[in-house]
Each structure stands twice: as C-alpha cells, then as structure tokens.
Amino acid sequence: MTSIPQDQSGEPNPLHALTLDELRRRTSMKWRTHPADVLPLWVAEMDVPLAGSVVRAVTGAMELGDTGYPAGTAYAEALAAFAGKRWGWDDLAAERTALVPDVMLGVVEMLKLVTGPGDPVIVNPPVYPPFYAFVAHLDRRVVEAPLGPGLRIDLGVLEEAFRRAVAGGGRAAYLLCNPHNPTGTVHTAEELAAVAALAERHGVRVVADEIHAPVVTAPDARFVPYLSVPGAERGLALMSASKGWNLAGLKAALALAGPGAAADLARMPEEVGHGASHVGVLAHTAALRDGTAWLDAVLAGLDENRRLLTGLLAEHVPGVVHRPGEATYLAWLDCRALGLGDDPAQVFLDEGRVALSSGVPFGSGGAGHVRLNLATSPEVLTEAVRRMATALR
C-alpha cells in the first residue's frame, strides 16, 4: 500500500503545462466566481490538462455519439484493479459496488441506508464544509468530534461522541474523511482499525469519503482503504477518480460496501445510478485503467509544490503556521498569529486579490485558518504567496 509521488513515468509535469492566460479561458467555478484580477487558489480544481487516456475516452464517445445512459461494471472493475496495484487491496468486489452521481450524493444515499431523520452523524472538524450542508439537508444532526493534536483523529473524543450519539438507543453514523480534507492527514491502518472497533462497540455505522485516495503526495505516507482494515466489514465507502484526475465536471462515483453491509447497499434504489453521467463513467474508467503515469507525474509536481509552499511562507509570511499534509492537493494554513480575525481569507481577497477558502465553514477549529489549493504551477503559487504578504502591509 505504498504511495510514491516521485515521478518515474517519464511524463512531463502537468502542473507546468498551462499558462495563466490559458487557465483564465476556463469557465468553471474556480475561474468564474471572482473578478479577473483575483488569483484563485480556493476550490478543489487542478490547473492541469487532462490525462491523455481521459481525453481519448471522452472524444471517442463524442465521435460515436455514445452519450446515453451508463451500464455495466467496467468502472468498478477498473477501480478494483487500481486498488490492488496501488494500495495492495485485493478485496474490492465489483458485486458490492453501486454507481452514484458523485461522492457527496453517494454519501447522502449511504446515510439514508443506515440512519433516519433526526439521527446523529459524527464528523471530525475542521472538515470539508459540504459534510455539514449535506447532512443538514438530509435532516440529520451533526455531532462534532474535533481532530486532536497533530490534526489526527482523537480516539477518546471520537468514542465519547459515539457514546453520546447512541445514548438514546437510536441509530448513528460516522462520516469519515479518508484522507482528511482540509488537513491532508492520511489515517494509518492502526487508527482505522481502532475506529472500526469503536464503531462496532457502539453500534455506529461508518461511511467513508475516500475521494482523495489517489492523491497521496508524501513519499513516506500510504493510503489505507477503510474497508480493508479488520472490523470494517459493516462499513460503506465512496470513491471516484474525480480528485486524482480533475474530473469533477464528469459526474460519476462508486459506493462500496464491506461484506457485512452488502445487504444495505442492495437496498439503495436502482434509479440513483441513473444520475451518473455515462461519459463520466467512461472518463473515470479510463483514468483508473490507463492514467496512472499521468497521476504519478501530478503527484511528483504536488510534492514539489508542497515543499515550495513551505519555503515561500517562511520567507514571505512567517506568521503563518503550515503543517504540510501527506495527501490531497490542499494546504491548511493557521493564520491566527497574523491578527486578521476569524476570516483571514477575506483579508487576503480584499487586500491581496488572492482567493483562498475560508476556514470558518470547516467547523470547530476552522476560525483563523485558510485552505490553499496547491494544484497549480510554481509560478502561480509563488505569486499567490506574494499577494498574501502584500495584504499584510
């Protein structure tokens, strides 16, 4: 289950491929939310051209007019093969998967299977803001179990949250972010096994969002699928190629069930899978099957950017505390020493014209922080930090 971001593929670094002028021609959220003078390093989109395997799959479908409804298990089979080679996980069974529109809508469907209206869903703040929004929209109740020292899961805090969640005898779920967004923490096999044991002891069902699984950038870190650890047989997980290959606009994800959760997954309405894009399925399948050399080149570039950011912050904004993450292409920056209040992202936007994600919506522990997107060129990253420094003058 090793992950080696150093590029050994011979592919050029995709993060060096596009100019800022080329990127500004894009019409997606990252490039259209703010005025043209703002440098956007906020939402999780990468500044890269697509992998050749993905381009060929999508353009081939266009040429054939192959734009109907998704069918078959090729996506699941491609993910299973990727998981075996990449993570040493050989137990991903295609028959215990289901197609869903995307990871967060898949999370909603999994929570519907194991909880009811008003039931608690435990999360580990600071954590991806849609966890709060989607849980609330689903008429479930968020229970926080904040990360502990080192931005890792605090098992004592988590157990207490589990205990409180089931105290009335009802159902509860734990929405696990693995790897963790925004901190980039990669949970270890030991941590995940301890989580599984606590969940079984208290009768809490685990739903793992593993969308960032392919994006492990630290050379000494390894991604461990939650469903691969002892005791996780009743767990559910969501995966896709979206973050690893920059496919957010090509909607398709997979829900995965442990052996003890297969019956739960089978209860998911068949029509849920209709919400996925057939072209998206083709793109994700092609990425997983034939896009690993491209992915390795991206990971090598992200590792370089991770180290570059550390040096840039130390030189230009030394008051920012940055603990480099092991995964994702996101950096979680503690700006509390700068005296910019709860929402320093607003100051960096107003005074520096650089857009970062505010830490406030990430829940407890988010105030005074920002999240920065590393998936850009070194030149853009350097200019972004320069603008952050300018905002403090």
LINQUI-V571548 format. One line per field, one symbol per residue. ss: DSSP state (@ for helix, = for strand, . for the rest). psi: psi as a letter, one per 40 degrees, with the letter a starting at -180 (. if undefined). burial: I if it has 16 or more other C-alpha atoms within 10 Angstrom, else O. A space follows every 50 residues. Layout:
# LINQUI-V571548
ss = ???
psi = ???
burial = ???
This chain:
# LINQUI-V571548
ss = .............@@@...@@@@.....@@@@......==.......... .@@@@@@@@@@@@@.........@@@@@@@@@@@@@@......@@@==== ..@@@@@@@@@@@@.....====......@@@@@@@@...====....@@ @...@@@@@@@@@@@......======...........@@@@@@@@@@@@ @@..=====......=.........@@@.......====..@@@@..... ..=====.@@@@@@@@...@@@@@@..@@@@@@@@@@@@@.@@@@@@@@@ @@@@@@@@@@@@@@@@....==....=..=====.@@@.....@@@@@@@ @@.==.==.@@@......=====....@@@@@@@@@@@@@@..
psi = fihhdhheeeiihdeedhiddddeeieiddeediieehhhfcigiigiii iddddddddddddefgfaiiiafdddddddddddddefheehhdefiihi didddddddddddeiiheiihhigihihdedddddddefihhhhgiiaie fihhdddddddddddedeeaiiihghhhihheeehhhidddddddddddd defhhhhhhfdedeghdhdeihhhhdeeiheedeiiihiiedddeffdeg hhihhihideedddddehhdedeeeihddddddddddddeeddddddddd ddddddddddddddddgeehhhhhieiifihhhhedeefeadgddddddd defhhihhedeeahedheiihhhegaidddddddddddddee.
burial = OOIIIIIOOOOOIIIIOOOOOOOOOOOOOIIOOOOOOIIIIIIIIIIIOI IOIIOOIIOOIOOOOOOOOIOOOIIIIIIIIIIOOIIOIOOIOIOIIIII IIIIIIIIIIIOOIIOOIIIIIIIIIIIIOIIOOIOOIOIIIIIIIIOOO IIIIIOIIIOIIIOIIOOOOIIIIIIIIIIIIIIIIIIIOIIIIIIOIII OIIIIIIIIIIIIIIIIIOOIIIIIIIIIOIIIIIIIIIIIIIIIIIIOI IIIIIIIIIOIIOIIOOIOOOOIOIIIIIIIIIIIIIIIIIIIIIIIIII IIIIIIOOIIOIIOOIIIOIIIIIIIIIIIIIIIIIOOOIOIIIIIIIIO IIIIIIIIIIIIIIIIIIIIIIIIIIIIOIIIOIIIIIIOIOO
